[in-house]
Each structure stands twice: as structure tokens, then as C-alpha cells.
Amino acid sequence: MAMNYEIVRLKPDTELKGFDCGNEDINNFLVEDSIDYQNGLLAVTYLAVADNRILSYFCLLNDKLAYLPGDDKTSWNRLNRKINNHKRLKSYPAVKIGRLGTQKDISGQGVGREIIDYVKFLFVRSNKTGCRFLTVDAHKDAIGFYLKCGFSFFTESDRDDETRLMYFDLKPFKDALAL
Ligand SMILES: CC(C)(COP(=O)(O)OP(=O)(O)OC[C@H]1O[C@@H](n2cnc3c(N)ncnc32)[C@H](O)[C@@H]1OP(=O)(O)O)[C@@H](O)C(=O)NCCC(=O)NCCS
């Protein structure tokens, strides 16, 4: 069943205690670092809130996708083929989902996917600068979630790492919406 909540930008006076998504790093970032990152213009945090309770949160920051030095060219060429020949660049503008966590007691109820959809819409409807891709450094435990949300691996060189760089191409998404 769909949950009712609103997505709000973090404010200095927001009560942040009591959030637990099961990942210490993500829990701690919200309480200890999110406001400093926001003040330092490094990442903006958004909260999904219902009845004064944080159900989920995520951060956004500017990013780019570029050829990774030392990587084989296969992944980069695959990504480049998505772009019209005359528009190919050395790197492409992107936005990174820096962190995403859903309260443990409501996980698996669709809030994470709705947040990813919200971000996809945000950057095809009302973005003020070019942004072709969403990116995420997906923790290996969350890779299945991002695959379900339509993300792909950017390279094979990180396949044994704790996190893998994944991306979502916003252009086919935008075209499907006929925007
Ligand atoms: C990963 C996370 C954000 C997903 O949030 P959520 O609100 O539970 O996700 P949803 O309920 O929207 O799940 C959407 C789909 O992904 C699946 N899914 C959710 N988490 C998954 C995971 N870790 N691995 C594989 N599939 C997952 C769900 O079963 C669901 O599948 P369905 O559509 O077939 O039913 C949440 O589990 C979480 O906070 N995890 C701990 C922190 C973390 O690892 N964050 C990611 C850091 S990169």
C-alpha cells in the first residue's frame, strides 16, 4: 500500500535523531554531517517525512560521468553510444545520489523506489542545468535495489569492490514521458 509523506529539504532545526536504516554510515551521516555538507554546498539532503517522522532520506550532489583512467574502453564506449554522434563529449553531466536510506521498519514498502522516481522526475522536469545521468556508488548490499530501479553498472573494474558505480540514463526516461 502506498505511504503518505512529503519530501522536504533539510533545515538547520530539523530533528534528526532516531533514524535507523540498518547502515551505520548512512545513519551517522544524517545526524553528524548532513547539515555541514549542506552549509558547505557539498550535498543537499532531502527527507521523506510523515507525522514528524523521517521515513527515508537521500542526498544529491553534482557529478559527471567520464572515462576512468586505466579502465578498458568498453564501458565508456557503451555509454557513448547512447549519445548522438555529434553531441559526444569527454564527460557528461550527472547528479549523484550521495546517500539513500529507508527506516528499517518500513523497508520493502516502496519508499526507496518512489524516491528514485522523484529524483528522476526532478532532473527531467525542473533542472536548471544539463543533467543526463543519475549516478550512485551502490553498496554491494543495495545493488539489487538499484538494478530494480533501472540503473546499470558503469564499469566491470569495480565488480569486486564494496561499492559499485551505477548510472541511470535520463534521456530515454524523458522521451518515454514525452516531455
Ligand atoms: C536500499 C534501500 C534504500 C531500499 O529502500 P526501500 O524503501 O526498502 O526500497 P523499496 O521498498 O522501494 O524496494 C524497491 C524494490 O527493490 C527491492 N529491494 C529493496 N532493497 C533491496 C536490496 N537491498 N537488495 C535487493 N533488492 C532490494 C524491493 O524488494 C523492491 O522489489 P519489488 O519491486 O520487486 O518488490 C533500503 O533497504 C536501505 O535503506 N538500506 C540500507 C542502506 C543502504 O544500503 N542504502 C543504499 C546505499 S548505496
The ligand as a MOL file (V3000), in Angstrom:
LIG
                    3D

  0  0  0     0  0            999 V3000
M  V30 BEGIN CTAB
M  V30 COUNTS 48 50 0 0 0
M  V30 BEGIN ATOM
M  V30 1 C 18.2840 0.0430 -0.2020 0
M  V30 2 C 17.1080 0.7680 0.4510 0
M  V30 3 C 17.3090 2.2880 0.3530 0
M  V30 4 C 15.8270 0.3870 -0.2930 0
M  V30 5 O 14.7470 1.1350 0.2310 0
M  V30 6 P 13.2790 0.5060 0.3520 0
M  V30 7 O 12.3610 1.6320 0.7090 0
M  V30 8 O 13.3070 -0.6570 1.2460 0
M  V30 9 O 13.0660 0.0190 -1.1580 0
M  V30 10 P 11.6960 -0.3500 -1.9090 0
M  V30 11 O 10.7170 -0.8870 -0.9310 0
M  V30 12 O 11.2530 0.8050 -2.7210 0
M  V30 13 O 12.1880 -1.5130 -2.8720 0
M  V30 14 C 12.0170 -1.4920 -4.2850 0
M  V30 15 C 12.3530 -2.8740 -4.8080 0
M  V30 16 O 13.7260 -3.1710 -4.5240 0
M  V30 17 C 13.8390 -4.3400 -3.7190 0
M  V30 18 N 14.9220 -4.1150 -2.7600 0
M  V30 19 C 14.9450 -3.2520 -1.7240 0
M  V30 20 N 16.1240 -3.2920 -1.1090 0
M  V30 21 C 16.8600 -4.2330 -1.7650 0
M  V30 22 C 18.1660 -4.7380 -1.6110 0
M  V30 23 N 18.9640 -4.2990 -0.6440 0
M  V30 24 N 18.5950 -5.6820 -2.4690 0
M  V30 25 C 17.7890 -6.1550 -3.4580 0
M  V30 26 N 16.5350 -5.6830 -3.6670 0
M  V30 27 C 16.0910 -4.7510 -2.8260 0
M  V30 28 C 12.4810 -4.4820 -3.0230 0
M  V30 29 O 12.2390 -5.8150 -2.6740 0
M  V30 30 C 11.5700 -3.9870 -4.1300 0
M  V30 31 O 11.3990 -5.0100 -5.0960 0
M  V30 32 P 9.9600 -5.2940 -5.7990 0
M  V30 33 O 9.6110 -4.0360 -6.5460 0
M  V30 34 O 10.2350 -6.4490 -6.6820 0
M  V30 35 O 9.0110 -5.5640 -4.6880 0
M  V30 36 C 16.9140 0.3500 1.9480 0
M  V30 37 O 16.8300 -1.0590 2.0130 0
M  V30 38 C 18.0340 0.8030 2.8730 0
M  V30 39 O 17.9270 1.8670 3.4520 0
M  V30 40 N 19.1110 0.0140 3.0100 0
M  V30 41 C 20.2010 0.3150 3.9210 0
M  V30 42 C 21.0040 1.4820 3.4180 0
M  V30 43 C 21.5800 1.2570 2.0170 0
M  V30 44 O 22.1740 0.2270 1.7420 0
M  V30 45 N 21.4040 2.2810 1.1570 0
M  V30 46 C 21.9420 2.2870 -0.1920 0
M  V30 47 C 23.3230 2.8240 -0.1230 0
M  V30 48 S 24.0480 2.9650 -1.7210 0
M  V30 END ATOM
M  V30 BEGIN BOND
M  V30 1 1 1 2
M  V30 2 1 2 3
M  V30 3 1 2 4
M  V30 4 1 2 36
M  V30 5 1 4 5
M  V30 6 1 5 6
M  V30 7 2 6 7
M  V30 8 1 6 8
M  V30 9 1 6 9
M  V30 10 1 9 10
M  V30 11 2 10 11
M  V30 12 1 10 12
M  V30 13 1 10 13
M  V30 14 1 13 14
M  V30 15 1 14 15
M  V30 16 1 15 16
M  V30 17 1 15 30
M  V30 18 1 16 17
M  V30 19 1 17 18
M  V30 20 1 17 28
M  V30 21 1 18 19
M  V30 22 1 18 27
M  V30 23 2 19 20
M  V30 24 1 20 21
M  V30 25 1 21 22
M  V30 26 2 21 27
M  V30 27 1 22 23
M  V30 28 2 22 24
M  V30 29 1 24 25
M  V30 30 2 25 26
M  V30 31 1 26 27
M  V30 32 1 28 29
M  V30 33 1 28 30
M  V30 34 1 30 31
M  V30 35 1 31 32
M  V30 36 2 32 33
M  V30 37 1 32 34
M  V30 38 1 32 35
M  V30 39 1 36 37
M  V30 40 1 36 38
M  V30 41 2 38 39
M  V30 42 1 38 40
M  V30 43 1 40 41
M  V30 44 1 41 42
M  V30 45 1 42 43
M  V30 46 2 43 44
M  V30 47 1 43 45
M  V30 48 1 45 46
M  V30 49 1 46 47
M  V30 50 1 47 48
M  V30 END BOND
M  V30 END CTAB
M  END
